[in-house]
Amino acid sequence: MATLRVNRQPPRVLGLVVEVQARRRIFVPMGRVARIEPDAVVLTTASVNIKRFEQRPNELLVLGEVLDRTVTRLEDEARVHVVDAAMEQNRSRDWVITRLAVRSNTRLARRRGAISQVDWNEVDGLSVTESGQGTASLLAVLAGLRPADLATQMQEMPAKRQQEVAEALDDNRLADVLEELPDDDRVQILTGLSDERAADVLEAMNDDDAADLLRELTTDEQERLLEIMEPDEAAPVRRLMKYGDYTAGGMMTSEPVVLLPDATVAEALALVRNPDLSPALAAQVFVVRPPQATPTGRFLGTAHLQRLLREPPSSLVSGVAEQDPAALAPDTPIEAVTRHLATYNLVAVPVVDDNGRLLGAVSVDDVLDHLLPEDWRDTDNDDATIGIGDG
């Protein structure tokens, strides 16, 4: 079982569909496969989920839907039949279908054509292609992807199709995808939207990501979009844009989990259960004096999740909050932020102003986003290859 991709990109192998007793088909994820031998598949576990397998729209049964299929070989426009497929494991440890064995058609019915090998992207007629693929059907294929994976797929699309998909996504989904795209791609998509739609998408983004994106636009474009945004949504973005890109203020989010001293542990745990929070931000609660919205009142300390789980629900967070070794100033450079996180084994650190008011928090993932090269998602294939057409 593999997942389809755009632009004839090799599909990623998700797992194996296995038939058990009473002709019941179940799904075994590739993560549970230790190795594939000529006469057996060895698993990493002795237990499997026996829930009946159900195929999703963006999934492809390789043996059932690829083998014996007639496709076009792009090199010579010849019509050929697929007789086998091979998968390789890339450097990110994902398995992908990279090569096909194809048989040439022959005019003599009793003669079999020659078999040759081609790369997956050297044939047409198998993947989600850009030609003739309606946006609605393409979205159906992409619907189950996580934002980071959808962003990767959109990078592979022509600019026109990329913009069509962006237009069709709802504001929250598009906001999540823009946060995962390189600057050039997301600027191109945002500026291709109407001003009203662009402002709505910026409002749906995390404040720090929206500020980073707006910094890539001209001053006139920035001001025009900020004026269209709701004032309470634009205000924190304007504050973040005042700081340098590679400083604590430029990387921080202005929406960490913040509570007043009289809040209980039960209230804190209810807030960090929010599925929209990143794991790094959900790992601690920042305790402040009123007002609670950033920039807050005086910062008092941090209540870490592990400590909250050990305390009675009725306890006050102010009683379990720890004073941070040294909250960061907004102009702290990224090198100092990285050392601070590593020194104190933190996943997020508070950022305060000269008066000790909490402005936001910098998390490990914020720092990684700024340290990794823009093309860090690109991976090359390794040389480990295995045929899967005969099992």
VEXDREN-2710 file (C-alpha; in Angstrom, 1 decimal):
% VEXDREN-2710
k/r/px/py/pz
1/MET/0.0/0.0/0.0
2/ALA/1.5/3.4/-1.1
3/THR/0.3/7.0/-1.1
4/LEU/0.0/8.8/-4.3
5/ARG/1.9/12.0/-5.0
6/VAL/1.9/14.7/-7.6
7/ASN/4.1/15.3/-10.6
8/ARG/4.9/11.6/-11.1
9/GLN/6.9/11.7/-7.8
10/PRO/7.6/8.2/-6.4
11/PRO/4.8/7.2/-4.0
12/ARG/5.7/6.5/-0.3
13/VAL/5.0/3.0/0.9
14/LEU/2.7/3.0/3.9
15/GLY/2.6/-0.7/4.7
16/LEU/1.5/-4.2/3.6
17/VAL/-2.0/-5.4/3.1
18/VAL/-2.1/-9.0/4.4
19/GLU/-4.8/-11.6/4.0
20/VAL/-5.5/-13.6/7.2
21/GLN/-8.2/-16.2/8.1
22/ALA/-11.5/-16.2/6.3
23/ARG/-10.0/-14.0/3.5
24/ARG/-9.9/-11.0/5.9
25/ARG/-7.5/-8.3/4.7
26/ILE/-5.6/-6.3/7.4
27/PHE/-3.0/-3.5/7.2
28/VAL/0.5/-3.8/8.6
29/PRO/2.4/-0.5/8.8
30/MET/5.9/-0.4/7.3
31/GLY/7.2/0.8/10.7
32/ARG/6.5/-2.7/12.0
33/VAL/8.4/-4.5/9.2
34/ALA/11.9/-5.5/10.4
35/ARG/13.0/-7.0/7.0
36/ILE/11.6/-8.6/3.9
37/GLU/13.0/-12.0/2.9
38/PRO/12.4/-14.0/-0.3
39/ASP/9.8/-16.2/1.4
40/ALA/8.8/-14.2/4.5
41/VAL/8.1/-10.8/6.0
42/VAL/9.6/-10.4/9.5
43/LEU/7.9/-8.0/11.9
44/THR/9.2/-6.1/14.8
45/THR/6.3/-7.2/17.0
46/ALA/4.3/-10.3/17.6
47/SER/0.9/-8.5/17.6
48/VAL/-1.0/-6.9/14.8
49/ASN/-4.2/-4.9/14.5
50/ILE/-6.8/-7.3/12.9
51/LYS/-9.2/-4.5/12.0
52/ARG/-10.4/-5.0/8.4
53/PHE/-8.4/-2.9/5.9
54/GLU/-10.2/-0.1/4.2
55/GLN/-8.5/1.8/1.3
56/ARG/-8.5/5.6/1.3
57/PRO/-8.8/7.8/-1.8
58/ASN/-5.1/8.8/-1.8
59/GLU/-3.8/5.2/-1.5
60/LEU/-2.6/2.8/-4.1
61/LEU/-2.5/-1.0/-3.9
62/VAL/0.7/-1.6/-5.8
63/LEU/0.3/-5.2/-6.7
64/GLY/-3.4/-4.9/-7.4
65/GLU/-3.5/-1.5/-9.2
66/VAL/0.0/-1.1/-10.8
67/LEU/1.0/-4.6/-12.1
68/ASP/-0.3/-5.4/-15.6
69/ARG/-1.3/-1.8/-16.1
70/THR/-0.6/-0.1/-19.4
71/VAL/1.4/3.1/-19.2
72/THR/3.3/5.5/-21.5
73/ARG/7.1/5.5/-21.4
74/LEU/8.0/9.1/-21.7
75/GLU/11.4/8.5/-23.4
76/ASP/9.8/7.2/-26.6
77/GLU/6.0/7.6/-26.0
78/ALA/5.7/3.8/-26.3
79/ARG/2.9/2.0/-24.6
80/VAL/4.3/-0.6/-22.1
81/HIS/2.9/-3.0/-19.4
82/VAL/4.1/-2.9/-15.8
83/VAL/5.2/-6.4/-14.7
84/ASP/7.1/-5.6/-11.4
85/ALA/7.9/-2.8/-9.0
86/ALA/10.8/-2.0/-6.7
87/MET/11.0/0.0/-3.6
88/GLU/13.9/1.8/-1.9
89/GLN/14.5/3.2/1.5
90/ASN/15.6/6.8/1.6
91/ARG/17.6/8.6/4.1
92/SER/14.6/9.5/6.2
93/ARG/13.9/5.8/6.5
94/ASP/10.8/6.0/4.4
95/TRP/10.2/3.4/1.7
96/VAL/9.2/4.7/-1.8
97/ILE/8.3/3.0/-5.1
98/THR/11.1/4.2/-7.3
99/ARG/11.5/1.8/-10.2
100/LEU/9.3/-0.3/-12.5
101/ALA/9.9/-3.3/-14.7
102/VAL/7.9/-2.8/-18.0
103/ARG/7.4/-5.1/-21.0
104/SER/7.2/-3.6/-24.4
105/ASN/4.1/-4.3/-26.5
106/THR/4.6/-6.5/-29.6
107/ARG/2.5/-6.8/-32.7
108/LEU/2.7/-10.6/-32.6
109/ALA/0.3/-12.0/-30.1
110/ARG/2.4/-15.1/-29.4
111/ARG/5.6/-13.2/-28.8
112/ARG/6.4/-11.4/-25.6
113/GLY/8.1/-8.1/-25.7
114/ALA/11.4/-7.2/-24.0
115/ILE/11.5/-6.3/-20.3
116/SER/13.3/-3.1/-19.3
117/GLN/13.6/-1.0/-16.1
118/VAL/12.5/2.6/-15.8
119/ASP/12.2/5.1/-13.0
120/TRP/8.7/5.8/-11.6
121/ASN/8.8/9.3/-13.0
122/GLU/9.7/8.1/-16.5
123/VAL/6.2/6.8/-17.2
124/ASP/2.8/8.5/-17.4
125/GLY/-0.5/7.0/-16.3
126/LEU/0.1/6.0/-12.7
127/SER/0.5/9.0/-10.4
128/VAL/-1.5/12.1/-9.6
129/THR/-0.5/14.1/-12.7
130/GLU/-0.9/17.8/-13.3
131/SER/-2.5/17.4/-16.7
132/GLY/-6.2/16.7/-16.7
133/GLN/-6.3/16.4/-12.9
134/GLY/-9.1/18.6/-11.5
135/THR/-8.5/20.6/-8.4
136/ALA/-11.3/18.9/-6.5
137/SER/-10.0/15.4/-7.2
138/LEU/-6.5/16.5/-6.4
139/LEU/-7.7/17.8/-3.1
140/ALA/-9.4/14.5/-2.4
141/VAL/-6.0/12.8/-2.8
142/LEU/-4.2/15.3/-0.6
143/ALA/-6.9/15.6/2.1
144/GLY/-5.4/13.1/4.5
145/LEU/-1.9/14.6/4.5
146/ARG/-0.4/16.5/7.5
147/PRO/0.4/20.2/6.8
148/ALA/4.1/19.5/6.4
149/ASP/3.5/16.7/3.9
150/LEU/0.9/18.8/2.0
151/ALA/3.5/21.6/1.9
152/THR/6.0/19.3/0.4
153/GLN/3.5/18.2/-2.3
154/MET/2.7/21.8/-3.1
155/GLN/6.3/22.6/-3.6
156/GLU/6.4/20.1/-6.4
157/MET/3.4/21.6/-8.3
158/PRO/3.6/24.2/-11.1
159/ALA/2.8/27.7/-9.9
160/LYS/-0.6/27.7/-11.5
161/ARG/-1.7/24.4/-9.8
162/GLN/-0.1/25.5/-6.5
163/GLN/-2.3/28.6/-6.5
164/GLU/-5.4/26.7/-7.4
165/VAL/-4.9/24.3/-4.5
166/ALA/-4.2/27.2/-2.1
167/GLU/-7.4/29.0/-3.2
168/ALA/-9.4/25.8/-2.6
169/LEU/-8.1/25.2/1.0
170/ASP/-9.9/26.7/3.9
171/ASP/-8.2/29.5/5.9
172/ASN/-7.0/27.3/8.8
173/ARG/-5.7/24.5/6.5
174/LEU/-3.9/27.0/4.2
175/ALA/-2.4/28.8/7.3
176/ASP/-1.0/25.5/8.6
177/VAL/0.5/24.8/5.2
178/LEU/2.1/28.3/4.7
179/GLU/3.8/27.8/8.1
180/GLU/5.6/24.8/6.6
181/LEU/6.6/26.3/3.2
182/PRO/9.9/28.1/2.3
183/ASP/9.7/31.9/2.1
184/ASP/9.6/32.1/-1.7
185/ASP/6.6/29.7/-2.0
186/ARG/4.5/31.2/0.7
187/VAL/5.1/34.8/-0.4
188/GLN/4.0/33.7/-4.0
189/ILE/0.9/32.1/-2.6
190/LEU/-0.1/34.9/-0.3
191/THR/0.4/37.6/-2.8
192/GLY/-1.7/35.6/-5.3
193/LEU/-4.7/35.8/-3.0
194/SER/-7.1/38.7/-2.7
195/ASP/-6.1/41.1/0.1
196/GLU/-9.2/40.1/2.1
197/ARG/-8.4/36.4/1.8
198/ALA/-4.7/37.0/2.6
199/ALA/-5.6/38.9/5.7
200/ASP/-7.9/36.1/6.9
201/VAL/-5.2/33.5/6.4
202/LEU/-2.7/35.7/8.3
203/GLU/-5.1/35.9/11.2
204/ALA/-5.3/32.1/11.2
205/MET/-1.5/31.7/11.3
206/ASN/0.5/31.7/14.5
207/ASP/1.6/35.3/15.3
208/ASP/5.3/34.6/14.9
209/ASP/4.8/32.9/11.5
210/ALA/2.5/35.7/10.3
211/ALA/5.2/38.2/11.3
212/ASP/7.9/36.2/9.5
213/LEU/5.8/36.1/6.4
214/LEU/4.9/39.8/6.4
215/ARG/8.6/40.6/6.8
216/GLU/9.2/39.1/3.3
217/LEU/6.7/41.6/1.7
218/THR/7.2/45.3/0.8
219/THR/6.4/47.9/3.4
220/ASP/3.3/48.9/1.4
221/GLU/2.0/45.3/1.2
222/GLN/2.7/44.8/4.9
223/GLU/0.7/47.9/6.0
224/ARG/-2.2/47.2/3.6
225/LEU/-2.7/43.7/4.9
226/LEU/-2.3/44.7/8.6
227/GLU/-4.9/47.4/8.1
228/ILE/-7.4/44.8/6.8
229/MET/-6.7/42.3/9.6
230/GLU/-8.8/42.6/12.8
231/PRO/-7.1/45.1/15.2
232/ASP/-6.7/42.5/18.0
233/GLU/-5.1/40.0/15.5
234/ALA/-2.8/42.6/13.9
235/ALA/-1.5/44.1/17.2
236/PRO/0.6/41.2/18.3
237/VAL/2.0/40.7/14.8
238/ARG/3.0/44.4/14.6
239/ARG/4.8/44.0/18.0
240/LEU/6.7/40.9/16.7
241/MET/7.7/42.6/13.5
242/LYS/9.7/45.2/15.5
243/TYR/12.3/42.6/16.6
244/GLY/15.1/41.2/14.5
245/ASP/14.4/37.9/12.7
246/TYR/17.1/36.0/14.6
247/THR/16.4/37.3/18.0
248/ALA/14.3/35.9/20.9
249/GLY/11.6/38.6/20.1
250/GLY/11.6/37.7/16.4
251/MET/11.3/34.0/17.0
252/MET/8.9/33.9/19.9
253/THR/5.2/33.3/19.9
254/SER/3.0/35.9/21.7
255/GLU/0.5/33.2/22.6
256/PRO/2.0/30.8/25.1
257/VAL/-0.1/29.3/27.9
258/VAL/-0.5/32.1/30.5
259/LEU/-2.3/31.9/33.8
260/LEU/-2.8/34.2/36.8
261/PRO/-1.6/33.2/40.3
262/ASP/-5.0/32.2/41.6
263/ALA/-5.6/29.6/38.8
264/THR/-5.6/26.0/39.8
265/VAL/-3.6/23.0/38.6
266/ALA/-6.8/21.6/37.1
267/GLU/-7.3/24.8/35.0
268/ALA/-3.7/24.6/33.8
269/LEU/-4.0/20.9/32.8
270/ALA/-7.2/21.7/30.9
271/LEU/-5.4/24.5/28.9
272/VAL/-2.4/22.3/27.9
273/ARG/-4.8/19.6/26.6
274/ASN/-5.6/22.0/23.7
275/PRO/-4.7/19.9/20.6
276/ASP/-3.8/23.1/18.7
277/LEU/-0.9/23.7/21.0
278/SER/2.5/22.4/19.9
279/PRO/4.1/19.9/22.3
280/ALA/6.8/22.4/23.2
281/LEU/4.3/25.1/24.2
282/ALA/2.1/22.6/26.0
283/ALA/5.0/21.5/28.2
284/GLN/4.7/24.5/30.6
285/VAL/2.4/27.2/31.9
286/PHE/3.7/30.8/32.5
287/VAL/2.3/32.5/35.7
288/VAL/1.9/36.3/35.6
289/ARG/0.3/39.1/37.5
290/PRO/-2.7/40.7/35.7
291/PRO/-3.2/41.5/32.9
292/GLN/-3.1/38.0/31.4
293/ALA/-2.8/38.9/27.7
294/THR/0.7/39.6/26.4
295/PRO/2.4/41.9/27.2
296/THR/1.3/40.7/30.6
297/GLY/1.8/41.9/34.1
298/ARG/4.9/41.0/36.0
299/PHE/6.2/37.5/35.2
300/LEU/6.3/35.3/38.3
301/GLY/7.5/31.9/37.1
302/THR/6.9/28.7/35.1
303/ALA/4.9/25.6/36.1
304/HIS/6.2/22.6/34.1
305/LEU/3.8/19.9/33.0
306/GLN/5.5/17.1/34.9
307/ARG/5.2/19.1/38.1
308/LEU/1.5/19.9/37.4
309/LEU/0.8/16.2/37.0
310/ARG/2.2/15.4/40.5
311/GLU/0.1/18.1/42.3
312/PRO/-3.5/17.9/43.5
313/PRO/-5.9/19.5/41.0
314/SER/-7.0/22.1/43.6
315/SER/-3.5/23.5/44.2
316/LEU/-2.7/26.9/42.9
317/VAL/-0.3/27.2/40.0
318/SER/1.5/30.0/41.8
319/GLY/2.5/27.5/44.5
320/VAL/4.2/25.1/42.0
321/ALA/5.7/27.7/39.6
322/GLU/9.5/27.9/39.5
323/GLN/11.4/31.1/39.0
324/ASP/13.2/30.7/35.7
325/PRO/17.1/30.8/35.8
326/ALA/17.0/33.9/33.5
327/ALA/14.2/34.9/31.3
328/LEU/15.4/36.2/28.0
329/ALA/15.2/39.8/26.7
330/PRO/13.6/40.2/23.3
331/ASP/16.9/41.3/21.6
332/THR/18.7/38.1/22.8
333/PRO/20.5/36.6/19.7
334/ILE/19.6/33.1/18.5
335/GLU/23.0/31.7/19.6
336/ALA/22.3/32.8/23.2
337/VAL/18.8/31.4/23.0
338/THR/20.1/28.0/21.8
339/ARG/22.7/27.9/24.6
340/HIS/20.0/28.8/27.2
341/LEU/17.7/26.0/26.1
342/ALA/20.5/23.5/26.1
343/THR/22.0/24.5/29.4
344/TYR/18.7/24.2/31.3
345/ASN/17.2/21.3/29.3
346/LEU/14.2/23.4/28.4
347/VAL/11.7/23.0/25.5
348/ALA/10.5/26.7/25.8
349/VAL/11.8/29.8/27.5
350/PRO/9.9/33.0/28.5
351/VAL/10.8/36.4/26.9
352/VAL/10.3/39.5/29.1
353/ASP/10.7/43.2/28.7
354/ASP/12.7/45.6/30.8
355/ASN/9.8/45.8/33.3
356/GLY/9.6/42.1/33.8
357/ARG/6.4/41.7/31.8
358/LEU/6.0/38.5/29.8
359/LEU/6.0/39.2/26.0
360/GLY/6.0/35.6/24.7
361/ALA/8.0/32.4/24.6
362/VAL/10.6/30.9/22.3
363/SER/10.3/27.1/21.9
364/VAL/12.8/24.5/20.5
365/ASP/10.8/24.2/17.3
366/ASP/11.0/28.0/16.8
367/VAL/14.8/27.8/17.1
368/LEU/15.1/24.8/14.7
369/ASP/13.0/26.6/12.1
370/HIS/15.6/29.4/12.0
371/LEU/18.7/27.2/12.3
372/LEU/17.9/24.5/9.6
373/PRO/18.6/25.3/5.9
374/GLU/15.6/26.1/3.7
375/ASP/15.9/22.9/1.8
376/TRP/16.2/20.6/4.9
377/ARG/13.1/18.7/3.9
378/ASP/14.7/17.5/0.6
379/THR/16.1/14.0/0.9
380/ASP/18.0/11.7/-1.4
381/ASN/17.4/8.1/-1.9
382/ASP/19.8/5.4/-0.6
383/ASP/20.8/2.4/-2.6
384/ALA/18.8/-0.3/-0.7
385/THR/16.4/-1.8/-3.3
386/ILE/14.0/-4.7/-3.0
387/GLY/11.6/-6.2/-5.6
388/ILE/8.0/-6.6/-4.4
389/GLY/6.3/-8.0/-7.5
390/ASP/6.7/-11.8/-6.9
391/GLY/5.5/-12.2/-3.3
END
